[in-house]
Amino acid sequence: MTITTEVPLFRRFAPISLGELVGEAALLTRLDRKYVLPATALPVLLDRMPAGVRALQIDDRRTFGYRSVYFDTPELDAYRAAARQRRRRFKIRVRTYLDSGLEFVEVKTRGTRGVTVKERIPYTGNGGDLGPEGREYAYETLAGAGIRPDGHELRPVLATHYRRNTLYVPSTGSRVTIDTGLSWTLPDGSAAHMPHSVIVETKSGRAASDVDRLLWSLGHRPCRISKYATGLAALRPELPANRWHPVLSRHFSTWKGFR
């Protein structure tokens, strides 16, 4: 599946190459804030962006398709750790950049003071599992973060698809991602969609970026949403989901959980 729809709103910004973006703001260790906005609010946000903001451009493209397949244990340890706000949380996924075909095994853990640490290696599996190298890498990375998954099988439990635009904010050396066209799919084919909302995520190396302050001035506040955990809760209403109840009830019209 290749997502090719371009979002023209981002053509107003000067471009930045991938090499420049990585050099200026790789931010594999970062503070993240997520916001869920009505799609109709996106033009206003982009109109008021700080001066000098640049948009990631590769070849002539600024909107890129992503697929992530999330892996968890049979007991859904990663999901339940997020739902119960445990300090030692993790996510494991195979991330595919649909336009280039590049694939990585990515492991996210929580560092000190809630900082997200993302580590990754190229994916060499067959599409249905992490592959031997990915599985070993995931276990070693989790062990290094004080998480012991030994003996637990990691299997695919959820896939997400969306389109992403990435902005670089030079005033704070930070990044902003805007995800649109979000959908989630279980292995059995059950699916959920969020067509009328966008997820804006600020990624900075300090407490708040200029874009965070802009969002606050426009009346938007950070919210609890995880593409993995919230999507899985939307499709499996028997799971504990109190943490994501506001997002589920407001943005997932098909959610059948407790209201």
C-alpha positions as protocol buffer text, in pm:
chain_id: "A"
residue {
  index: 1
  type: MET
  ca { x: 0 y: 0 z: 0 }
}
residue {
  index: 2
  type: THR
  ca { x: 148 y: 338 z: -100 }
}
residue {
  index: 3
  type: ILE
  ca { x: -1 y: 663 z: 20 }
}
residue {
  index: 4
  type: THR
  ca { x: 55 y: 939 z: -236 }
}
residue {
  index: 5
  type: THR
  ca { x: -192 y: 1213 z: -139 }
}
residue {
  index: 6
  type: GLU
  ca { x: -8 y: 1545 z: -100 }
}
residue {
  index: 7
  type: VAL
  ca { x: -119 y: 1803 z: 157 }
}
residue {
  index: 8
  type: PRO
  ca { x: -79 y: 2140 z: -27 }
}
residue {
  index: 9
  type: LEU
  ca { x: -97 y: 2352 z: 290 }
}
residue {
  index: 10
  type: PHE
  ca { x: 271 y: 2281 z: 357 }
}
residue {
  index: 11
  type: ARG
  ca { x: 399 y: 2432 z: 32 }
}
residue {
  index: 12
  type: ARG
  ca { x: 410 y: 2774 z: 197 }
}
residue {
  index: 13
  type: PHE
  ca { x: 724 y: 2685 z: 395 }
}
residue {
  index: 14
  type: ALA
  ca { x: 1081 y: 2685 z: 269 }
}
residue {
  index: 15
  type: PRO
  ca { x: 1213 y: 2329 z: 230 }
}
residue {
  index: 16
  type: ILE
  ca { x: 1464 y: 2145 z: 443 }
}
residue {
  index: 17
  type: SER
  ca { x: 1634 y: 1825 z: 331 }
}
residue {
  index: 18
  type: LEU
  ca { x: 1637 y: 1507 z: 535 }
}
residue {
  index: 19
  type: GLY
  ca { x: 2011 y: 1539 z: 591 }
}
residue {
  index: 20
  type: GLU
  ca { x: 1971 y: 1894 z: 721 }
}
residue {
  index: 21
  type: LEU
  ca { x: 1681 y: 1795 z: 946 }
}
residue {
  index: 22
  type: VAL
  ca { x: 1874 y: 1506 z: 1100 }
}
residue {
  index: 23
  type: GLY
  ca { x: 2173 y: 1732 z: 1151 }
}
residue {
  index: 24
  type: GLU
  ca { x: 1969 y: 2008 z: 1314 }
}
residue {
  index: 25
  type: ALA
  ca { x: 1707 y: 1813 z: 1508 }
}
residue {
  index: 26
  type: ALA
  ca { x: 1747 y: 1436 z: 1513 }
}
residue {
  index: 27
  type: LEU
  ca { x: 1589 y: 1429 z: 1862 }
}
residue {
  index: 28
  type: LEU
  ca { x: 1593 y: 1056 z: 1921 }
}
residue {
  index: 29
  type: THR
  ca { x: 1587 y: 1154 z: 2289 }
}
residue {
  index: 30
  type: ARG
  ca { x: 1318 y: 1415 z: 2338 }
}
residue {
  index: 31
  type: LEU
  ca { x: 1015 y: 1553 z: 2514 }
}
residue {
  index: 32
  type: ASP
  ca { x: 695 y: 1487 z: 2319 }
}
residue {
  index: 33
  type: ARG
  ca { x: 360 y: 1661 z: 2343 }
}
residue {
  index: 34
  type: LYS
  ca { x: 62 y: 1543 z: 2139 }
}
residue {
  index: 35
  type: TYR
  ca { x: -247 y: 1738 z: 2039 }
}
residue {
  index: 36
  type: VAL
  ca { x: -559 y: 1620 z: 1857 }
}
residue {
  index: 37
  type: LEU
  ca { x: -707 y: 1898 z: 1644 }
}
residue {
  index: 38
  type: PRO
  ca { x: -1009 y: 1911 z: 1415 }
}
residue {
  index: 39
  type: ALA
  ca { x: -880 y: 1900 z: 1058 }
}
residue {
  index: 40
  type: THR
  ca { x: -1048 y: 2238 z: 1005 }
}
residue {
  index: 41
  type: ALA
  ca { x: -812 y: 2395 z: 1262 }
}
residue {
  index: 42
  type: LEU
  ca { x: -497 y: 2301 z: 1073 }
}
residue {
  index: 43
  type: PRO
  ca { x: -489 y: 2600 z: 829 }
}
residue {
  index: 44
  type: VAL
  ca { x: -506 y: 2848 z: 1119 }
}
residue {
  index: 45
  type: LEU
  ca { x: -219 y: 2674 z: 1298 }
}
residue {
  index: 46
  type: LEU
  ca { x: -2 y: 2677 z: 987 }
}
residue {
  index: 47
  type: ASP
  ca { x: -84 y: 3042 z: 914 }
}
residue {
  index: 48
  type: ARG
  ca { x: 56 y: 3142 z: 1255 }
}
residue {
  index: 49
  type: MET
  ca { x: 370 y: 2930 z: 1262 }
}
residue {
  index: 50
  type: PRO
  ca { x: 688 y: 3105 z: 1391 }
}
residue {
  index: 51
  type: ALA
  ca { x: 908 y: 3278 z: 1137 }
}
residue {
  index: 52
  type: GLY
  ca { x: 1165 y: 3063 z: 962 }
}
residue {
  index: 53
  type: VAL
  ca { x: 980 y: 2732 z: 988 }
}
residue {
  index: 54
  type: ARG
  ca { x: 1085 y: 2488 z: 715 }
}
residue {
  index: 55
  type: ALA
  ca { x: 913 y: 2176 z: 579 }
}
residue {
  index: 56
  type: LEU
  ca { x: 1086 y: 1846 z: 517 }
}
residue {
  index: 57
  type: GLN
  ca { x: 1112 y: 1782 z: 145 }
}
residue {
  index: 58
  type: ILE
  ca { x: 1253 y: 1471 z: -23 }
}
residue {
  index: 59
  type: ASP
  ca { x: 1275 y: 1499 z: -401 }
}
residue {
  index: 60
  type: ASP
  ca { x: 957 y: 1700 z: -467 }
}
residue {
  index: 61
  type: ARG
  ca { x: 750 y: 1546 z: -190 }
}
residue {
  index: 62
  type: ARG
  ca { x: 650 y: 1694 z: 144 }
}
residue {
  index: 63
  type: THR
  ca { x: 378 y: 1448 z: 250 }
}
residue {
  index: 64
  type: PHE
  ca { x: 490 y: 1093 z: 324 }
}
residue {
  index: 65
  type: GLY
  ca { x: 306 y: 769 z: 389 }
}
residue {
  index: 66
  type: TYR
  ca { x: 387 y: 567 z: 700 }
}
residue {
  index: 67
  type: ARG
  ca { x: 293 y: 220 z: 815 }
}
residue {
  index: 68
  type: SER
  ca { x: 376 y: 92 z: 1162 }
}
residue {
  index: 69
  type: VAL
  ca { x: 319 y: -264 z: 1281 }
}
residue {
  index: 70
  type: TYR
  ca { x: 324 y: -283 z: 1661 }
}
residue {
  index: 71
  type: PHE
  ca { x: 443 y: -590 z: 1848 }
}
residue {
  index: 72
  type: ASP
  ca { x: 343 y: -692 z: 2199 }
}
residue {
  index: 73
  type: THR
  ca { x: 338 y: -997 z: 2422 }
}
residue {
  index: 74
  type: PRO
  ca { x: 34 y: -1229 z: 2437 }
}
residue {
  index: 75
  type: GLU
  ca { x: -54 y: -1055 z: 2767 }
}
residue {
  index: 76
  type: LEU
  ca { x: -19 y: -712 z: 2599 }
}
residue {
  index: 77
  type: ASP
  ca { x: 248 y: -601 z: 2845 }
}
residue {
  index: 78
  type: ALA
  ca { x: 335 y: -287 z: 2645 }
}
residue {
  index: 79
  type: TYR
  ca { x: -30 y: -183 z: 2622 }
}
residue {
  index: 80
  type: ARG
  ca { x: -107 y: -249 z: 2988 }
}
residue {
  index: 81
  type: ALA
  ca { x: 206 y: -65 z: 3105 }
}
residue {
  index: 82
  type: ALA
  ca { x: 84 y: 242 z: 2915 }
}
residue {
  index: 83
  type: ALA
  ca { x: -274 y: 204 z: 3039 }
}
residue {
  index: 84
  type: ARG
  ca { x: -154 y: 182 z: 3400 }
}
residue {
  index: 85
  type: GLN
  ca { x: 109 y: 455 z: 3354 }
}
residue {
  index: 86
  type: ARG
  ca { x: 394 y: 239 z: 3470 }
}
residue {
  index: 87
  type: ARG
  ca { x: 731 y: 408 z: 3475 }
}
residue {
  index: 88
  type: ARG
  ca { x: 898 y: 138 z: 3267 }
}
residue {
  index: 89
  type: ARG
  ca { x: 698 y: 154 z: 2946 }
}
residue {
  index: 90
  type: PHE
  ca { x: 794 y: 47 z: 2597 }
}
residue {
  index: 91
  type: LYS
  ca { x: 678 y: 17 z: 2238 }
}
residue {
  index: 92
  type: ILE
  ca { x: 814 y: -208 z: 1967 }
}
residue {
  index: 93
  type: ARG
  ca { x: 725 y: -162 z: 1603 }
}
residue {
  index: 94
  type: VAL
  ca { x: 835 y: -212 z: 1247 }
}
residue {
  index: 95
  type: ARG
  ca { x: 814 y: 130 z: 1082 }
}
residue {
  index: 96
  type: THR
  ca { x: 784 y: 141 z: 701 }
}
residue {
  index: 97
  type: TYR
  ca { x: 836 y: 459 z: 503 }
}
residue {
  index: 98
  type: LEU
  ca { x: 599 y: 378 z: 219 }
}
residue {
  index: 99
  type: ASP
  ca { x: 739 y: 621 z: -35 }
}
residue {
  index: 100
  type: SER
  ca { x: 1097 y: 496 z: -7 }
}
residue {
  index: 101
  type: GLY
  ca { x: 1039 y: 139 z: 110 }
}
residue {
  index: 102
  type: LEU
  ca { x: 1283 y: 182 z: 401 }
}
residue {
  index: 103
  type: GLU
  ca { x: 1197 y: -26 z: 708 }
}
residue {
  index: 104
  type: PHE
  ca { x: 1326 y: -21 z: 1065 }
}
residue {
  index: 105
  type: VAL
  ca { x: 1270 y: -206 z: 1389 }
}
residue {
  index: 106
  type: GLU
  ca { x: 1213 y: 70 z: 1643 }
}
residue {
  index: 107
  type: VAL
  ca { x: 1209 y: 39 z: 2020 }
}
residue {
  index: 108
  type: LYS
  ca { x: 1080 y: 324 z: 2236 }
}
residue {
  index: 109
  type: THR
  ca { x: 1141 y: 341 z: 2609 }
}
residue {
  index: 110
  type: ARG
  ca { x: 1097 y: 607 z: 2876 }
}
residue {
  index: 111
  type: GLY
  ca { x: 1405 y: 779 z: 3010 }
}
residue {
  index: 112
  type: THR
  ca { x: 1440 y: 1011 z: 3306 }
}
residue {
  index: 113
  type: ARG
  ca { x: 1169 y: 1274 z: 3362 }
}
residue {
  index: 114
  type: GLY
  ca { x: 940 y: 1121 z: 3101 }
}
residue {
  index: 115
  type: VAL
  ca { x: 1180 y: 1170 z: 2809 }
}
residue {
  index: 116
  type: THR
  ca { x: 1117 y: 937 z: 2516 }
}
residue {
  index: 117
  type: VAL
  ca { x: 1419 y: 740 z: 2390 }
}
residue {
  index: 118
  type: LYS
  ca { x: 1387 y: 586 z: 2043 }
}
residue {
  index: 119
  type: GLU
  ca { x: 1641 y: 340 z: 1907 }
}
residue {
  index: 120
  type: ARG
  ca { x: 1627 y: 152 z: 1580 }
}
residue {
  index: 121
  type: ILE
  ca { x: 1801 y: -78 z: 1334 }
}
residue {
  index: 122
  type: PRO
  ca { x: 1718 y: -173 z: 972 }
}
residue {
  index: 123
  type: TYR
  ca { x: 1444 y: -436 z: 948 }
}
residue {
  index: 124
  type: THR
  ca { x: 1543 y: -769 z: 792 }
}
residue {
  index: 125
  type: GLY
  ca { x: 1233 y: -979 z: 871 }
}
residue {
  index: 126
  type: ASN
  ca { x: 980 y: -1127 z: 630 }
}
residue {
  index: 127
  type: GLY
  ca { x: 694 y: -888 z: 709 }
}
residue {
  index: 128
  type: GLY
  ca { x: 517 y: -1115 z: 958 }
}
residue {
  index: 129
  type: ASP
  ca { x: 754 y: -1090 z: 1253 }
}
residue {
  index: 130
  type: LEU
  ca { x: 1048 y: -893 z: 1390 }
}
residue {
  index: 131
  type: GLY
  ca { x: 1301 y: -1131 z: 1239 }
}
residue {
  index: 132
  type: PRO
  ca { x: 1593 y: -1283 z: 1436 }
}
residue {
  index: 133
  type: GLU
  ca { x: 1801 y: -964 z: 1438 }
}
residue {
  index: 134
  type: GLY
  ca { x: 1506 y: -743 z: 1525 }
}
residue {
  index: 135
  type: ARG
  ca { x: 1390 y: -973 z: 1803 }
}
residue {
  index: 136
  type: GLU
  ca { x: 1737 y: -988 z: 1959 }
}
residue {
  index: 137
  type: TYR
  ca { x: 1774 y: -611 z: 1927 }
}
residue {
  index: 138
  type: ALA
  ca { x: 1436 y: -551 z: 2093 }
}
residue {
  index: 139
  type: TYR
  ca { x: 1517 y: -776 z: 2389 }
}
residue {
  index: 140
  type: GLU
  ca { x: 1862 y: -620 z: 2437 }
}
residue {
  index: 141
  type: THR
  ca { x: 1724 y: -265 z: 2419 }
}
residue {
  index: 142
  type: LEU
  ca { x: 1449 y: -338 z: 2668 }
}
residue {
  index: 143
  type: ALA
  ca { x: 1694 y: -506 z: 2905 }
}
residue {
  index: 144
  type: GLY
  ca { x: 1915 y: -198 z: 2885 }
}
residue {
  index: 145
  type: ALA
  ca { x: 1616 y: 11 z: 2996 }
}
residue {
  index: 146
  type: GLY
  ca { x: 1550 y: -215 z: 3294 }
}
residue {
  index: 147
  type: ILE
  ca { x: 1263 y: -404 z: 3128 }
}
residue {
  index: 148
  type: ARG
  ca { x: 1283 y: -783 z: 3128 }
}
residue {
  index: 149
  type: PRO
  ca { x: 1075 y: -937 z: 2850 }
}
residue {
  index: 150
  type: ASP
  ca { x: 1269 y: -1266 z: 2853 }
}
residue {
  index: 151
  type: GLY
  ca { x: 1053 y: -1561 z: 2766 }
}
residue {
  index: 152
  type: HIS
  ca { x: 774 y: -1348 z: 2623 }
}
residue {
  index: 153
  type: GLU
  ca { x: 681 y: -1395 z: 2260 }
}
residue {
  index: 154
  type: LEU
  ca { x: 653 y: -1070 z: 2065 }
}
residue {
  index: 155
  type: ARG
  ca { x: 386 y: -1084 z: 1798 }
}
residue {
  index: 156
  type: PRO
  ca { x: 212 y: -828 z: 1571 }
}
residue {
  index: 157
  type: VAL
  ca { x: -106 y: -693 z: 1726 }
}
residue {
  index: 158
  type: LEU
  ca { x: -190 y: -369 z: 1541 }
}
residue {
  index: 159
  type: ALA
  ca { x: -102 y: -181 z: 1221 }
}
residue {
  index: 160
  type: THR
  ca { x: -138 y: 192 z: 1166 }
}
residue {
  index: 161
  type: HIS
  ca { x: -139 y: 393 z: 843 }
}
residue {
  index: 162
  type: TYR
  ca { x: -123 y: 770 z: 807 }
}
residue {
  index: 163
  type: ARG
  ca { x: 29 y: 1058 z: 612 }
}
residue {
  index: 164
  type: ARG
  ca { x: 289 y: 1279 z: 778 }
}
residue {
  index: 165
  type: ASN
  ca { x: 433 y: 1626 z: 724 }
}
residue {
  index: 166
  type: THR
  ca { x: 735 y: 1730 z: 929 }
}
residue {
  index: 167
  type: LEU
  ca { x: 834 y: 2087 z: 1013 }
}
residue {
  index: 168
  type: TYR
  ca { x: 1161 y: 2218 z: 1156 }
}
residue {
  index: 169
  type: VAL
  ca { x: 1139 y: 2512 z: 1398 }
}
residue {
  index: 170
  type: PRO
  ca { x: 1481 y: 2682 z: 1404 }
}
residue {
  index: 171
  type: SER
  ca { x: 1400 y: 2917 z: 1693 }
}
residue {
  index: 172
  type: THR
  ca { x: 1395 y: 2622 z: 1933 }
}
residue {
  index: 173
  type: GLY
  ca { x: 1576 y: 2357 z: 1728 }
}
residue {
  index: 174
  type: SER
  ca { x: 1264 y: 2143 z: 1748 }
}
residue {
  index: 175
  type: ARG
  ca { x: 1041 y: 1941 z: 1517 }
}
residue {
  index: 176
  type: VAL
  ca { x: 667 y: 1924 z: 1464 }
}
residue {
  index: 177
  type: THR
  ca { x: 489 y: 1637 z: 1293 }
}
residue {
  index: 178
  type: ILE
  ca { x: 134 y: 1658 z: 1159 }
}
residue {
  index: 179
  type: ASP
  ca { x: -38 y: 1324 z: 1091 }
}
residue {
  index: 180
  type: THR
  ca { x: -350 y: 1299 z: 877 }
}
residue {
  index: 181
  type: GLY
  ca { x: -561 y: 1020 z: 728 }
}
residue {
  index: 182
  type: LEU
  ca { x: -512 y: 798 z: 1032 }
}
residue {
  index: 183
  type: SER
  ca { x: -634 y: 439 z: 1034 }
}
residue {
  index: 184
  type: TRP
  ca { x: -577 y: 132 z: 1252 }
}
residue {
  index: 185
  type: THR
  ca { x: -615 y: -235 z: 1162 }
}
residue {
  index: 186
  type: LEU
  ca { x: -615 y: -552 z: 1373 }
}
residue {
  index: 187
  type: PRO
  ca { x: -471 y: -880 z: 1238 }
}
residue {
  index: 188
  type: ASP
  ca { x: -829 y: -1002 z: 1181 }
}
residue {
  index: 189
  type: GLY
  ca { x: -902 y: -706 z: 951 }
}
residue {
  index: 190
  type: SER
  ca { x: -1110 y: -498 z: 1193 }
}
residue {
  index: 191
  type: ALA
  ca { x: -1038 y: -129 z: 1133 }
}
residue {
  index: 192
  type: ALA
  ca { x: -1091 y: 214 z: 1284 }
}
residue {
  index: 193
  type: HIS
  ca { x: -1044 y: 556 z: 1124 }
}
residue {
  index: 194
  type: MET
  ca { x: -1009 y: 916 z: 1240 }
}
residue {
  index: 195
  type: PRO
  ca { x: -1078 y: 1109 z: 915 }
}
residue {
  index: 196
  type: HIS
  ca { x: -1182 y: 1444 z: 1063 }
}
residue {
  index: 197
  type: SER
  ca { x: -894 y: 1493 z: 1307 }
}
residue {
  index: 198
  type: VAL
  ca { x: -519 y: 1543 z: 1287 }
}
residue {
  index: 199
  type: ILE
  ca { x: -251 y: 1459 z: 1541 }
}
residue {
  index: 200
  type: VAL
  ca { x: 8 y: 1730 z: 1597 }
}
residue {
  index: 201
  type: GLU
  ca { x: 317 y: 1626 z: 1790 }
}
residue {
  index: 202
  type: THR
  ca { x: 590 y: 1859 z: 1911 }
}
residue {
  index: 203
  type: LYS
  ca { x: 931 y: 1705 z: 1969 }
}
residue {
  index: 204
  type: SER
  ca { x: 1179 y: 1919 z: 2155 }
}
residue {
  index: 205
  type: GLY
  ca { x: 1484 y: 1885 z: 2371 }
}
residue {
  index: 206
  type: ARG
  ca { x: 1348 y: 2124 z: 2631 }
}
residue {
  index: 207
  type: ALA
  ca { x: 1027 y: 2192 z: 2820 }
}
residue {
  index: 208
  type: ALA
  ca { x: 826 y: 2372 z: 2551 }
}
residue {
  index: 209
  type: SER
  ca { x: 874 y: 2491 z: 2195 }
}
residue {
  index: 210
  type: ASP
  ca { x: 740 y: 2799 z: 2021 }
}
residue {
  index: 211
  type: VAL
  ca { x: 480 y: 2577 z: 1854 }
}
residue {
  index: 212
  type: ASP
  ca { x: 361 y: 2447 z: 2191 }
}
residue {
  index: 213
  type: ARG
  ca { x: 302 y: 2804 z: 2302 }
}
residue {
  index: 214
  type: LEU
  ca { x: 124 y: 2879 z: 1974 }
}
residue {
  index: 215
  type: LEU
  ca { x: -105 y: 2579 z: 2020 }
}
residue {
  index: 216
  type: TRP
  ca { x: -184 y: 2687 z: 2376 }
}
residue {
  index: 217
  type: SER
  ca { x: -270 y: 3040 z: 2256 }
}
residue {
  index: 218
  type: LEU
  ca { x: -514 y: 2886 z: 2006 }
}
residue {
  index: 219
  type: GLY
  ca { x: -689 y: 2694 z: 2283 }
}
residue {
  index: 220
  type: HIS
  ca { x: -534 y: 2352 z: 2217 }
}
residue {
  index: 221
  type: ARG
  ca { x: -392 y: 2153 z: 2506 }
}
residue {
  index: 222
  type: PRO
  ca { x: -179 y: 1840 z: 2509 }
}
residue {
  index: 223
  type: CYS
  ca { x: -382 y: 1523 z: 2537 }
}
residue {
  index: 224
  type: ARG
  ca { x: -324 y: 1160 z: 2613 }
}
residue {
  index: 225
  type: ILE
  ca { x: -307 y: 972 z: 2288 }
}
residue {
  index: 226
  type: SER
  ca { x: -85 y: 692 z: 2172 }
}
residue {
  index: 227
  type: LYS
  ca { x: -122 y: 565 z: 1818 }
}
residue {
  index: 228
  type: TYR
  ca { x: -66 y: 216 z: 1947 }
}
residue {
  index: 229
  type: ALA
  ca { x: -253 y: 212 z: 2275 }
}
residue {
  index: 230
  type: THR
  ca { x: -544 y: 440 z: 2179 }
}
residue {
  index: 231
  type: GLY
  ca { x: -592 y: 261 z: 1848 }
}
residue {
  index: 232
  type: LEU
  ca { x: -589 y: -80 z: 2013 }
}
residue {
  index: 233
  type: ALA
  ca { x: -837 y: 41 z: 2276 }
}
residue {
  index: 234
  type: ALA
  ca { x: -1067 y: 171 z: 2001 }
}
residue {
  index: 235
  type: LEU
  ca { x: -1074 y: -170 z: 1835 }
}
residue {
  index: 236
  type: ARG
  ca { x: -1074 y: -386 z: 2149 }
}
residue {
  index: 237
  type: PRO
  ca { x: -1325 y: -231 z: 2392 }
}
residue {
  index: 238
  type: GLU
  ca { x: -1268 y: -502 z: 2652 }
}
residue {
  index: 239
  type: LEU
  ca { x: -924 y: -356 z: 2731 }
}
residue {
  index: 240
  type: PRO
  ca { x: -874 y: -105 z: 3015 }
}
residue {
  index: 241
  type: ALA
  ca { x: -887 y: 239 z: 2851 }
}
residue {
  index: 242
  type: ASN
  ca { x: -976 y: 501 z: 3114 }
}
residue {
  index: 243
  type: ARG
  ca { x: -660 y: 694 z: 3034 }
}
residue {
  index: 244
  type: TRP
  ca { x: -773 y: 754 z: 2675 }
}
residue {
  index: 245
  type: HIS
  ca { x: -1146 y: 788 z: 2736 }
}
residue {
  index: 246
  type: PRO
  ca { x: -1168 y: 1158 z: 2632 }
}
residue {
  index: 247
  type: VAL
  ca { x: -996 y: 1098 z: 2298 }
}
residue {
  index: 248
  type: LEU
  ca { x: -1185 y: 775 z: 2231 }
}
residue {
  index: 249
  type: SER
  ca { x: -1528 y: 925 z: 2303 }
}
residue {
  index: 250
  type: ARG
  ca { x: -1460 y: 1245 z: 2108 }
}
residue {
  index: 251
  type: HIS
  ca { x: -1267 y: 1128 z: 1804 }
}
residue {
  index: 252
  type: PHE
  ca { x: -1361 y: 761 z: 1750 }
}
residue {
  index: 253
  type: SER
  ca { x: -1730 y: 756 z: 1664 }
}
residue {
  index: 254
  type: THR
  ca { x: -1735 y: 376 z: 1640 }
}
residue {
  index: 255
  type: TRP
  ca { x: -1584 y: 317 z: 1984 }
}
residue {
  index: 256
  type: LYS
  ca { x: -1811 y: 90 z: 2188 }
}
residue {
  index: 257
  type: GLY
  ca { x: -1635 y: 110 z: 2523 }
}
residue {
  index: 258
  type: PHE
  ca { x: -1772 y: 245 z: 2849 }
}
residue {
  index: 259
  type: ARG
  ca { x: -1911 y: 598 z: 2805 }
}
